[in-house]
């Protein structure tokens, strides 16, 4: 599994991690993913999967980078602290590697939310601070209230067929050494197989590329994501076979010609 630097830290994380939104696969696929090097697991207070993640990492905590999120409904100062305590309890761990704000919420002053996040980092309960679903403007505002700890990541929708962040958010994050954590990198499964939701022209290029490289369409789609600087991907799979397939999207790289053809087809 290829590694990438997390933000401007010296911490290296796998370019393919394990997502757990709407996850129902139990412990085995997560354990297999960790075994194959996908040792970053992303969960959230709102996913209701922190308990199964805790079970999956029991006994191997030192090998796993655990990322979770505080709900966008719990961004008041005291609520952030309580949410972190609840996540620690469900995950059955002593600290969170990456704690993220799940959604921005204008009902709560971002200054107070970031103050709570920094308090958690100052106390060692949280190692690194991230956000999720933040626009460039929202990210800049959150950064302006950080005193001692940088924002190292922004988790957003990004895949071959959903490339809106390339307009300004991706360049901003790349310039400022903020890792993009791409969720739904397979387009809710649409990039893993032929589907009526994506045009035949696009899917034909993806399928031809996969056949040429003797890879699956999922693997090509994930490799396209991680070919971008500062981008890692967190596909979710409920099955052992799919988890193995996703992990094998790392360890090789699409050629510039392949990337260009895909970029043009999915422009």
C-alpha atoms as a printed R data frame, in Angstrom:
    type eleno elety resid chain resno       x      y       z
1   ATOM     1    CA   UNK     A     1   0.000  0.000   0.000
2   ATOM     2    CA   UNK     A     2   1.359  3.400  -1.017
3   ATOM     3    CA   UNK     A     3   1.548  6.052   1.693
4   ATOM     4    CA   UNK     A     4   0.972  9.796   1.607
5   ATOM     5    CA   UNK     A     5   1.779 12.528   4.073
6   ATOM     6    CA   UNK     A     6  -1.142 13.775   6.140
7   ATOM     7    CA   UNK     A     7  -1.383 17.528   5.658
8   ATOM     8    CA   UNK     A     8   1.774 19.294   6.759
9   ATOM     9    CA   UNK     A     9   2.558 16.687   9.420
10  ATOM    10    CA   UNK     A    10   5.223 14.017   9.265
11  ATOM    11    CA   UNK     A    11   2.572 11.317   9.609
12  ATOM    12    CA   UNK     A    12   2.179  8.955   6.671
13  ATOM    13    CA   UNK     A    13  -1.213  7.376   5.978
14  ATOM    14    CA   UNK     A    14  -2.330  4.870   3.321
15  ATOM    15    CA   UNK     A    15  -3.651  6.348   0.091
16  ATOM    16    CA   UNK     A    16  -6.587  3.912   0.302
17  ATOM    17    CA   UNK     A    17  -8.416  3.775   3.616
18  ATOM    18    CA   UNK     A    18 -11.633  2.169   4.800
19  ATOM    19    CA   UNK     A    19 -14.895  4.111   4.842
20  ATOM    20    CA   UNK     A    20 -17.753  3.042   7.093
21  ATOM    21    CA   UNK     A    21 -20.740  5.197   6.142
22  ATOM    22    CA   UNK     A    22 -23.765  2.913   5.760
23  ATOM    23    CA   UNK     A    23 -21.456  0.020   6.621
24  ATOM    24    CA   UNK     A    24 -22.882 -3.380   7.579
25  ATOM    25    CA   UNK     A    25 -20.031 -5.794   6.842
26  ATOM    26    CA   UNK     A    26 -18.976 -6.545  10.410
27  ATOM    27    CA   UNK     A    27 -15.423 -6.950  11.631
28  ATOM    28    CA   UNK     A    28 -13.917 -9.259   8.979
29  ATOM    29    CA   UNK     A    29 -13.684 -6.879   5.966
30  ATOM    30    CA   UNK     A    30 -12.182 -4.148   8.163
31  ATOM    31    CA   UNK     A    31  -9.622 -6.539   9.596
32  ATOM    32    CA   UNK     A    32  -8.705 -7.739   6.103
33  ATOM    33    CA   UNK     A    33  -8.302 -4.172   4.904
34  ATOM    34    CA   UNK     A    34  -5.957 -3.397   7.786
35  ATOM    35    CA   UNK     A    35  -3.980 -6.554   6.999
36  ATOM    36    CA   UNK     A    36  -3.575 -5.346   3.392
37  ATOM    37    CA   UNK     A    37  -2.302 -1.952   4.508
38  ATOM    38    CA   UNK     A    38  -5.506  0.102   4.512
39  ATOM    39    CA   UNK     A    39  -4.902  0.970   8.130
40  ATOM    40    CA   UNK     A    40  -6.829  4.265   8.088
41  ATOM    41    CA   UNK     A    41 -10.444  3.703   9.131
42  ATOM    42    CA   UNK     A    42 -12.905  6.560   8.872
43  ATOM    43    CA   UNK     A    43 -16.082  6.612  10.924
44  ATOM    44    CA   UNK     A    44 -18.313  9.237  12.539
45  ATOM    45    CA   UNK     A    45 -20.607  9.917  15.438
46  ATOM    46    CA   UNK     A    46 -23.467 10.039  12.932
47  ATOM    47    CA   UNK     A    47 -22.603  6.779  11.150
48  ATOM    48    CA   UNK     A    48 -23.341  4.568  14.174
49  ATOM    49    CA   UNK     A    49 -20.372  2.403  13.175
50  ATOM    50    CA   UNK     A    50 -17.871  3.482  15.822
51  ATOM    51    CA   UNK     A    51 -18.646  0.373  17.865
52  ATOM    52    CA   UNK     A    52 -17.863 -2.070  15.039
53  ATOM    53    CA   UNK     A    53 -14.690 -0.138  14.226
54  ATOM    54    CA   UNK     A    54 -13.728 -0.469  17.884
55  ATOM    55    CA   UNK     A    55 -14.243 -4.218  17.666
56  ATOM    56    CA   UNK     A    56 -12.200 -4.447  14.456
57  ATOM    57    CA   UNK     A    57  -9.182 -2.637  15.916
58  ATOM    58    CA   UNK     A    58  -9.236 -4.346  19.304
59  ATOM    59    CA   UNK     A    59  -5.765 -5.687  20.020
60  ATOM    60    CA   UNK     A    60  -4.203 -3.919  17.033
61  ATOM    61    CA   UNK     A    61  -4.843 -0.280  17.946
62  ATOM    62    CA   UNK     A    62  -1.199  0.655  17.385
63  ATOM    63    CA   UNK     A    63  -1.445 -0.369  13.720
64  ATOM    64    CA   UNK     A    64  -4.535  1.678  12.902
65  ATOM    65    CA   UNK     A    65  -5.068  5.375  12.197
66  ATOM    66    CA   UNK     A    66  -8.561  6.118  13.492
67  ATOM    67    CA   UNK     A    67 -10.518  9.024  12.043
68  ATOM    68    CA   UNK     A    68 -13.946  9.981  13.335
69  ATOM    69    CA   UNK     A    69 -16.212 13.032  13.255
70  ATOM    70    CA   UNK     A    70 -18.331 15.195  15.500
71  ATOM    71    CA   UNK     A    71 -21.847 15.706  14.163
72  ATOM    72    CA   UNK     A    72 -22.775 19.046  12.623
73  ATOM    73    CA   UNK     A    73 -25.487 19.257  15.301
74  ATOM    74    CA   UNK     A    74 -22.950 19.145  18.138
75  ATOM    75    CA   UNK     A    75 -20.650 22.051  17.349
76  ATOM    76    CA   UNK     A    76 -21.199 24.112  20.508
77  ATOM    77    CA   UNK     A    77 -18.048 24.155  22.636
78  ATOM    78    CA   UNK     A    78 -19.239 21.750  25.364
79  ATOM    79    CA   UNK     A    79 -21.026 19.503  22.863
80  ATOM    80    CA   UNK     A    80 -17.794 18.975  20.909
81  ATOM    81    CA   UNK     A    81 -16.043 17.822  24.078
82  ATOM    82    CA   UNK     A    82 -18.918 15.502  24.993
83  ATOM    83    CA   UNK     A    83 -19.068 14.058  21.473
84  ATOM    84    CA   UNK     A    84 -15.358 13.232  21.575
85  ATOM    85    CA   UNK     A    85 -15.841 11.433  24.899
86  ATOM    86    CA   UNK     A    86 -18.692  9.437  23.396
87  ATOM    87    CA   UNK     A    87 -16.602  8.456  20.367
88  ATOM    88    CA   UNK     A    88 -13.703  7.367  22.567
89  ATOM    89    CA   UNK     A    89 -16.077  5.202  24.585
90  ATOM    90    CA   UNK     A    90 -17.653  3.519  21.554
91  ATOM    91    CA   UNK     A    91 -14.311  3.011  19.814
92  ATOM    92    CA   UNK     A    92 -12.824  1.798  23.118
93  ATOM    93    CA   UNK     A    93  -9.632  3.805  22.582
94  ATOM    94    CA   UNK     A    94  -7.676  6.413  24.544
95  ATOM    95    CA   UNK     A    95  -7.209  8.950  21.763
96  ATOM    96    CA   UNK     A    96  -8.486  9.788  18.278
97  ATOM    97    CA   UNK     A    97  -5.904 10.145  15.520
98  ATOM    98    CA   UNK     A    98  -7.978 12.511  13.352
99  ATOM    99    CA   UNK     A    99 -11.045 14.304  14.692
100 ATOM   100    CA   UNK     A   100 -13.155 16.029  12.047
101 ATOM   101    CA   UNK     A   101 -16.109 18.404  11.977
102 ATOM   102    CA   UNK     A   102 -18.613 16.450   9.914
103 ATOM   103    CA   UNK     A   103 -20.523 19.381   8.422
104 ATOM   104    CA   UNK     A   104 -20.240 23.157   8.811
105 ATOM   105    CA   UNK     A   105 -23.219 24.652  10.620
106 ATOM   106    CA   UNK     A   106 -23.750 28.412  10.708
107 ATOM   107    CA   UNK     A   107 -25.919 28.070  13.831
108 ATOM   108    CA   UNK     A   108 -22.743 27.633  15.851
109 ATOM   109    CA   UNK     A   109 -19.880 30.149  15.915
110 ATOM   110    CA   UNK     A   110 -16.985 28.430  14.181
111 ATOM   111    CA   UNK     A   111 -14.585 30.214  16.541
112 ATOM   112    CA   UNK     A   112 -16.016 28.309  19.523
113 ATOM   113    CA   UNK     A   113 -16.051 25.013  17.651
114 ATOM   114    CA   UNK     A   114 -12.394 25.348  16.679
115 ATOM   115    CA   UNK     A   115 -11.521 26.384  20.243
116 ATOM   116    CA   UNK     A   116 -13.030 23.109  21.459
117 ATOM   117    CA   UNK     A   117 -11.161 21.140  18.795
118 ATOM   118    CA   UNK     A   118  -7.895 22.761  19.860
119 ATOM   119    CA   UNK     A   119  -8.594 21.995  23.504
120 ATOM   120    CA   UNK     A   120  -8.984 18.314  22.601
121 ATOM   121    CA   UNK     A   121  -5.683 18.419  20.705
122 ATOM   122    CA   UNK     A   122  -3.927 20.278  23.524
123 ATOM   123    CA   UNK     A   123  -5.017 17.581  25.981
124 ATOM   124    CA   UNK     A   124  -3.866 14.719  23.736
125 ATOM   125    CA   UNK     A   125  -7.364 13.293  23.310
126 ATOM   126    CA   UNK     A   126  -7.062 14.174  19.625
127 ATOM   127    CA   UNK     A   127  -3.825 14.019  17.624
128 ATOM   128    CA   UNK     A   128  -4.876 15.927  14.505
129 ATOM   129    CA   UNK     A   129  -7.783 18.178  13.521
130 ATOM   130    CA   UNK     A   130  -9.721 17.950  10.273
131 ATOM   131    CA   UNK     A   131 -12.959 19.126   8.709
132 ATOM   132    CA   UNK     A   132 -15.427 17.610   6.281
133 ATOM   133    CA   UNK     A   133 -17.684 19.096   3.599
134 ATOM   134    CA   UNK     A   134 -16.113 22.551   4.040
135 ATOM   135    CA   UNK     A   135 -15.972 24.933   1.094
136 ATOM   136    CA   UNK     A   136 -12.815 26.938   0.476
137 ATOM   137    CA   UNK     A   137 -14.341 29.959   2.219
138 ATOM   138    CA   UNK     A   138 -15.481 27.890   5.211
139 ATOM   139    CA   UNK     A   139 -12.079 26.257   5.445
140 ATOM   140    CA   UNK     A   140 -10.301 29.625   5.417
141 ATOM   141    CA   UNK     A   141 -12.566 30.903   8.180
142 ATOM   142    CA   UNK     A   142 -11.958 27.834  10.343
143 ATOM   143    CA   UNK     A   143  -8.207 28.168   9.803
144 ATOM   144    CA   UNK     A   144  -8.298 31.780  10.948
145 ATOM   145    CA   UNK     A   145  -9.360 30.682  14.431
146 ATOM   146    CA   UNK     A   146  -6.613 28.075  14.913
147 ATOM   147    CA   UNK     A   147  -3.857 29.021  17.336
148 ATOM   148    CA   UNK     A   148  -1.747 25.945  18.066
149 ATOM   149    CA   UNK     A   149  -2.840 23.233  15.631
150 ATOM   150    CA   UNK     A   150  -3.318 23.243  11.853
151 ATOM   151    CA   UNK     A   151  -6.285 21.814   9.985
152 ATOM   152    CA   UNK     A   152  -4.674 18.841   8.235
153 ATOM   153    CA   UNK     A   153  -7.546 17.492   6.134
154 ATOM   154    CA   UNK     A   154 -10.887 18.182   4.488
155 ATOM   155    CA   UNK     A   155 -13.080 15.174   3.716
156 ATOM   156    CA   UNK     A   156 -15.246 15.830   0.671
157 ATOM   157    CA   UNK     A   157 -17.068 14.154  -2.196
158 ATOM   158    CA   UNK     A   158 -14.600 13.450  -5.000
159 ATOM   159    CA   UNK     A   159 -14.549 10.893  -7.768
160 ATOM   160    CA   UNK     A   160 -14.200 10.661 -11.537
161 ATOM   161    CA   UNK     A   161 -17.793 11.748 -12.046
162 ATOM   162    CA   UNK     A   162 -17.925 14.381  -9.252
163 ATOM   163    CA   UNK     A   163 -15.057 16.800  -9.752
164 ATOM   164    CA   UNK     A   164 -16.453 20.116  -8.507
165 ATOM   165    CA   UNK     A   165 -13.642 20.525  -5.949
166 ATOM   166    CA   UNK     A   166 -11.139 20.892  -8.793
167 ATOM   167    CA   UNK     A   167 -12.419 24.446  -9.406
168 ATOM   168    CA   UNK     A   168 -10.910 25.959  -6.264
169 ATOM   169    CA   UNK     A   169 -10.987 23.714  -3.177
170 ATOM   170    CA   UNK     A   170  -8.515 21.100  -4.424
171 ATOM   171    CA   UNK     A   171  -5.921 23.681  -5.609
172 ATOM   172    CA   UNK     A   172  -6.305 25.581  -2.319
173 ATOM   173    CA   UNK     A   173  -5.770 22.437  -0.244
174 ATOM   174    CA   UNK     A   174  -2.810 21.350  -2.346
175 ATOM   175    CA   UNK     A   175  -1.200 24.785  -2.018
176 ATOM   176    CA   UNK     A   176  -1.758 24.840   1.751
177 ATOM   177    CA   UNK     A   177  -0.776 21.213   2.444
178 ATOM   178    CA   UNK     A   178  -4.234 20.050   3.481
179 ATOM   179    CA   UNK     A   179  -5.052 16.452   2.597
180 ATOM   180    CA   UNK     A   180  -8.240 15.826   0.667
181 ATOM   181    CA   UNK     A   181  -9.955 12.672   1.947
182 ATOM   182    CA   UNK     A   182 -12.197 11.601  -0.938
183 ATOM   183    CA   UNK     A   183 -15.432  9.985   0.180
184 ATOM   184    CA   UNK     A   184 -17.706  8.093  -2.214
185 ATOM   185    CA   UNK     A   185 -14.689  7.674  -4.538
186 ATOM   186    CA   UNK     A   186 -16.589  5.039  -6.514
187 ATOM   187    CA   UNK     A   187 -19.689  7.190  -7.000
188 ATOM   188    CA   UNK     A   188 -21.833  5.006  -4.721
189 ATOM   189    CA   UNK     A   189 -20.767  2.004  -6.797
190 ATOM   190    CA   UNK     A   190 -21.550  3.605 -10.151
191 ATOM   191    CA   UNK     A   191 -17.871  3.623 -11.155
192 ATOM   192    CA   UNK     A   192 -17.446 -0.032 -10.292
193 ATOM   193    CA   UNK     A   193 -19.789 -1.336 -12.987
194 ATOM   194    CA   UNK     A   194 -21.744 -0.155 -16.000
195 ATOM   195    CA   UNK     A   195 -24.662  1.928 -14.834
196 ATOM   196    CA   UNK     A   196 -27.386  4.019 -16.424
197 ATOM   197    CA   UNK     A   197 -26.472  6.939 -14.153
198 ATOM   198    CA   UNK     A   198 -23.209  7.575 -16.028
199 ATOM   199    CA   UNK     A   199 -23.070  7.994 -19.790
200 ATOM   200    CA   UNK     A   200 -22.023  5.084 -21.978
201 ATOM   201    CA   UNK     A   201 -19.221  7.203 -23.467
202 ATOM   202    CA   UNK     A   202 -17.633  7.782 -20.074
203 ATOM   203    CA   UNK     A   203 -18.015  4.198 -18.951
204 ATOM   204    CA   UNK     A   204 -16.566  2.898 -22.224
205 ATOM   205    CA   UNK     A   205 -13.313  4.796 -21.599
206 ATOM   206    CA   UNK     A   206 -13.183  3.560 -18.013
207 ATOM   207    CA   UNK     A   207 -13.835 -0.030 -19.071
208 ATOM   208    CA   UNK     A   208 -11.244  0.123 -21.865
209 ATOM   209    CA   UNK     A   209  -8.640  1.506 -19.468
210 ATOM   210    CA   UNK     A   210  -9.371 -1.258 -16.954
211 ATOM   211    CA   UNK     A   211  -9.106 -3.944 -19.638
212 ATOM   212    CA   UNK     A   212  -5.859 -2.498 -20.966
213 ATOM   213    CA   UNK     A   213  -4.280 -2.538 -17.505
214 ATOM   214    CA   UNK     A   214  -5.904 -5.808 -16.426
215 ATOM   215    CA   UNK     A   215  -7.488 -4.028 -13.484
216 ATOM   216    CA   UNK     A   216 -11.106 -3.609 -12.451
217 ATOM   217    CA   UNK     A   217 -13.057 -0.417 -13.057
218 ATOM   218    CA   UNK     A   218 -13.120  0.140  -9.293
219 ATOM   219    CA   UNK     A   219  -9.348 -0.074  -9.110
220 ATOM   220    CA   UNK     A   220  -8.873  2.342 -12.005
221 ATOM   221    CA   UNK     A   221 -11.358  4.795 -10.463
222 ATOM   222    CA   UNK     A   222  -9.619  4.691  -7.091
223 ATOM   223    CA   UNK     A   223  -6.161  4.970  -8.631
224 ATOM   224    CA   UNK     A   224  -7.328  8.004 -10.593
225 ATOM   225    CA   UNK     A   225  -8.321  9.653  -7.299
226 ATOM   226    CA   UNK     A   226  -5.035  8.919  -5.571
227 ATOM   227    CA   UNK     A   227  -3.017 10.007  -8.614
228 ATOM   228    CA   UNK     A   228  -3.840 13.559  -7.479
229 ATOM   229    CA   UNK     A   229  -1.329 15.114  -5.057
230 ATOM   230    CA   UNK     A   230  -2.624 15.383  -1.485
231 ATOM   231    CA   UNK     A   231  -5.614 13.095  -2.171
232 ATOM   232    CA   UNK     A   232  -6.421  9.834  -0.416
233 ATOM   233    CA   UNK     A   233  -9.623  7.798  -0.869
234 ATOM   234    CA   UNK     A   234 -11.836  5.945   1.590
235 ATOM   235    CA   UNK     A   235 -14.097  3.514  -0.297
236 ATOM   236    CA   UNK     A   236 -16.649  1.556   1.698
237 ATOM   237    CA   UNK     A   237 -17.304 -2.118   1.113
238 ATOM   238    CA   UNK     A   238 -19.408 -4.565   3.091
239 ATOM   239    CA   UNK     A   239 -17.763 -7.610   1.522
240 ATOM   240    CA   UNK     A   240 -14.374 -9.237   1.923
241 ATOM   241    CA   UNK     A   241 -13.845 -9.587  -1.830
242 ATOM   242    CA   UNK     A   242 -14.591 -5.946  -2.588
243 ATOM   243    CA   UNK     A   243 -12.365 -4.795   0.259
244 ATOM   244    CA   UNK     A   244  -9.460 -6.801  -1.177
245 ATOM   245    CA   UNK     A   245 -10.210 -5.412  -4.653
246 ATOM   246    CA   UNK     A   246 -10.196 -1.852  -3.358
247 ATOM   247    CA   UNK     A   247  -6.915 -2.301  -1.506
248 ATOM   248    CA   UNK     A   248  -5.306 -3.593  -4.710
249 ATOM   249    CA   UNK     A   249  -6.011 -0.199  -6.297
250 ATOM   250    CA   UNK     A   250  -2.755  0.903  -4.658
251 ATOM   251    CA   UNK     A   251   0.823 -0.154  -5.385
252 ATOM   252    CA   UNK     A   252   0.756  0.890  -9.042
253 ATOM   253    CA   UNK     A   253  -0.042  4.078 -10.945
254 ATOM   254    CA   UNK     A   254  -2.034  5.033 -14.015
255 ATOM   255    CA   UNK     A   255   0.102  6.488 -16.803
256 ATOM   256    CA   UNK     A   256  -0.255 10.170 -17.679
257 ATOM   257    CA   UNK     A   257  -1.908  9.053 -20.921
258 ATOM   258    CA   UNK     A   258  -4.472  6.992 -18.993
259 ATOM   259    CA   UNK     A   259  -5.178  9.902 -16.667
260 ATOM   260    CA   UNK     A   260  -5.574 12.324 -19.559
261 ATOM   261    CA   UNK     A   261  -8.043 10.049 -21.345
262 ATOM   262    CA   UNK     A   262 -10.104  9.654 -18.182
263 ATOM   263    CA   UNK     A   263  -9.941 13.378 -17.410
264 ATOM   264    CA   UNK     A   264 -11.215 14.189 -20.890
265 ATOM   265    CA   UNK     A   265 -13.972 11.564 -20.838
266 ATOM   266    CA   UNK     A   266 -15.220 12.634 -17.408
267 ATOM   267    CA   UNK     A   267 -14.586 16.361 -17.819
